[in-house]
Amino acid sequence: MPRGLRLAFCVVVAAGLAWFHERPVSAQPGDPGRHPAGEHLYRRDCASCHGPAGEGTYRGVPLTDVGEASAHFYLSTGRMPIDDPYDEIRRRDPAYGEAEIGALVEFVGSLGSGPPVPDVADDGDVAAGGSLYRLHCAQCHGSTGVGVALAAGVTAPSVLHSTPTQVAEALIVGPGAMPVFTPAVLGDDETRAVVAYVDALQSGLDRGGHAMARSGRMDETLAAWGVGVLVMLVLARTIARRR
């Protein structure tokens, strides 16, 4: 083959490979060009673990039916993406800006069915939300929302940094070890009430002295006993020296 023809052949092959590598991945065959910005981000950062069409791999779970709510929760709380599938999934600073998160959420939502991002109103019943929170949430997230260490090294995270949308999404999605609260357990009114109560936890005043990082009544009691015993020991020693 002449040298010039070989060079032209190599250029055509290289251009074809570059086009194949950069072209967006369609959510479904036969529907190219949908959500191009989200597809580009998904292919670059997510497809290696979750599959080109969200079908899942040994490195990541399927995303075909998680919906926009799940994608928005994990992305907006910085729980995704992670570099290694064995990394701890915990709250971090988000890796993307709002526009990029919106594009990815839209694309993941197009991969199948699933709950949309909830539209949370700010008219929830705080008192009812407190009762529901203590019934369903306090045993894991703590009565003050600071989080609790559970069994086998699992820790329920604090809710004091979650936005109202993220609280509602967590109830709908059930991330990690958290159960999914179906409409039969928490309807729309109940969900808004829980969201309102968590917002009250975040913005409420700390009455009765130092907040102690809102660690809860048990820790406060132990600290009070410890301080009291220390004071009594100091007094006893002082009295004994004077005698």
C-alpha positions in Angstrom: 0.0 0.0 0.0 1.4 3.4 -0.9 2.6 5.6 2.0 0.1 8.3 1.3 -2.8 5.9 1.3 -1.6 4.3 4.5 -1.5 7.7 6.1 -5.0 8.6 4.9 -6.3 5.3 6.2 -4.8 5.9 9.7 -6.3 9.4 9.8 -9.8 8.1 9.0 -9.5 5.3 11.6 -8.3 7.7 14.3 -11.1 10.1 13.5 -13.7 7.3 13.7 -12.4 6.1 17.1 -12.4 9.7 18.5 -16.0 10.2 17.3 -17.1 6.9 18.8 -15.4 7.8 22.1 -16.9 11.3 22.4 -20.4 10.7 21.1 -23.2 10.8 23.8 -24.6 7.6 25.1 -28.3 7.3 24.4 -30.6 6.4 27.3 -32.3 4.0 25.0 -31.4 2.7 21.5 -33.0 4.7 18.8 -33.3 7.9 20.8 -29.9 9.7 20.4 -29.3 13.3 21.4 -31.5 13.2 24.5 -30.2 15.2 27.5 -26.8 15.7 25.8 -25.2 17.5 28.7 -26.3 14.9 31.3 -25.3 12.1 29.0 -21.8 13.5 28.6 -21.3 13.8 32.4 -22.8 10.4 32.9 -20.6 8.8 30.4 -17.5 10.5 31.8 -18.1 9.9 35.5 -20.8 7.3 36.0 -20.9 4.8 33.2 -17.8 2.9 34.2 -19.6 1.7 37.4 -23.3 1.9 36.5 -23.2 0.9 32.9 -23.6 2.9 29.7 -27.4 2.7 29.9 -27.7 2.5 33.7 -28.0 -1.3 33.6 -25.5 -1.7 36.4 -22.2 -3.6 36.7 -20.3 -5.4 39.4 -19.0 -2.0 40.5 -22.3 -0.2 40.8 -26.0 -0.8 41.1 -28.5 -0.3 38.2 -30.0 3.1 37.8 -32.8 2.3 35.4 -35.6 2.7 37.9 -34.1 4.9 40.7 -35.7 8.1 39.4 -34.7 11.7 39.6 -35.2 11.8 43.4 -32.5 9.3 44.1 -30.0 10.9 41.6 -30.6 14.4 43.1 -30.2 13.1 46.6 -26.9 11.3 46.0 -25.4 14.1 43.8 -26.5 17.1 45.9 -25.2 15.6 49.1 -21.9 14.6 47.5 -22.4 10.9 48.1 -21.8 10.3 44.4 -19.7 10.1 42.5 -17.0 8.2 44.3 -13.6 7.1 42.9 -13.7 3.5 44.3 -16.9 1.4 44.6 -15.6 0.3 48.0 -15.3 3.9 49.4 -17.6 4.9 52.2 -20.7 6.5 50.9 -21.1 9.6 53.1 -22.0 13.2 52.8 -19.4 15.4 51.2 -19.3 18.7 49.3 -21.0 18.2 45.9 -18.7 17.4 43.0 -20.9 19.4 40.6 -22.6 22.7 40.4 -26.4 23.1 40.3 -26.6 23.1 36.5 -24.5 19.9 36.1 -26.5 18.2 38.9 -29.7 19.2 37.1 -28.4 17.8 33.8 -27.4 14.5 35.4 -30.6 14.2 37.3 -32.6 14.7 34.1 -30.6 12.0 32.3 -30.8 9.4 35.1 -34.5 10.0 35.3 -34.9 9.3 31.6 -33.3 5.8 32.0 -36.6 4.4 33.4 -39.3 4.9 35.9 -38.8 6.2 39.4 -39.9 9.0 41.7 -39.3 12.6 40.6 -37.6 15.3 42.7 -40.3 16.2 45.3 -41.7 19.7 45.4 -41.7 20.4 49.1 -44.0 23.1 50.4 -43.2 24.9 53.6 -46.6 24.5 55.2 -45.9 21.3 57.2 -47.3 20.8 60.7 -44.3 21.0 63.0 -46.0 19.4 66.0 -47.3 16.4 63.9 -43.8 16.2 62.3 -42.2 15.9 65.8 -44.4 13.0 66.6 -43.7 11.3 63.3 -39.9 12.0 63.6 -39.8 10.5 67.1 -41.7 7.4 65.9 -39.8 6.7 62.7 -36.5 8.6 62.7 -35.2 9.4 66.2 -33.9 5.9 67.0 -31.4 6.2 64.1 -30.8 9.9 63.6 -31.2 10.9 67.3 -33.8 13.0 69.0 -31.9 16.1 68.1 -31.0 15.0 64.6 -27.2 14.7 65.1 -27.0 11.1 64.0 -26.4 7.9 66.0 -23.8 5.1 65.7 -25.5 1.8 64.8 -24.4 -1.8 64.7 -21.5 -3.2 62.6 -19.8 0.2 62.2 -22.8 1.8 60.5 -23.7 5.4 61.4 -26.9 7.1 60.7 -25.9 10.6 59.5 -27.0 13.9 60.9 -30.0 15.6 59.4 -29.0 19.0 60.5 -27.3 19.9 57.2 -30.0 18.5 54.9 -32.2 20.8 52.8 -36.0 20.3 52.9 -35.8 18.6 49.4 -33.0 16.3 50.6 -35.1 15.3 53.7 -38.1 14.5 51.5 -35.9 12.6 49.0 -34.4 10.5 51.8 -37.9 9.4 52.9 -38.9 8.5 49.4 -35.6 6.8 48.3 -34.4 5.2 51.5 -30.6 5.6 50.9 -28.2 3.1 52.4 -29.7 1.2 55.3 -32.6 3.6 55.7 -36.0 2.1 54.8 -38.2 3.5 52.1 -41.3 5.3 53.6 -44.0 4.4 51.1 -47.2 6.6 50.8 -48.9 4.0 53.0 -46.6 4.9 55.9 -45.9 8.6 55.2 -48.3 10.4 52.9 -47.7 13.8 51.4 -49.0 15.6 54.5 -46.9 13.5 56.8 -43.8 14.0 54.7 -44.2 17.7 54.8 -44.7 17.6 58.5 -41.4 15.6 59.0 -39.6 18.1 56.7 -41.0 21.0 58.7 -39.9 19.4 62.0 -36.3 18.8 60.7 -36.2 22.4 59.6 -37.3 23.4 63.2 -34.5 21.2 64.6 -32.0 23.1 62.4 -33.2 26.6 63.2 -34.5 26.2 66.7 -33.0 27.9 69.8 -31.0 25.9 72.3 -32.7 26.4 75.6 -31.3 25.5 79.1 -27.6 26.3 78.7 -24.9 25.0 76.4 -26.1 23.0 73.5 -23.2 20.4 73.7 -23.4 19.9 70.0 -27.0 18.7 70.5 -25.7 15.3 71.3 -28.8 14.3 73.1 -30.1 13.8 76.6 -28.0 10.7 77.4 -24.7 12.4 76.7 -25.9 15.5 78.5 -26.8 13.4 81.6 -23.5 11.6 81.6 -21.6 14.9 81.3 -23.6 16.4 84.2 -22.9 13.4 86.4 -19.2 13.5 85.4 -18.9 17.2 86.3 -20.9 16.7 89.5 -18.7 13.8 90.7 -15.6 15.8 89.9 -16.8 18.8 91.9 -17.7 16.6 94.8 -14.2 15.0 94.8 -12.5 18.4 94.7 -14.7 19.6 97.6 -14.1 16.4 99.6 -10.3 16.7 99.1 -10.3 20.4 100.1 -12.3 19.7 103.3 -10.0 16.7 104.2 -6.9 19.0 103.8 -8.3 21.7 106.0 -9.0 19.1 108.8 
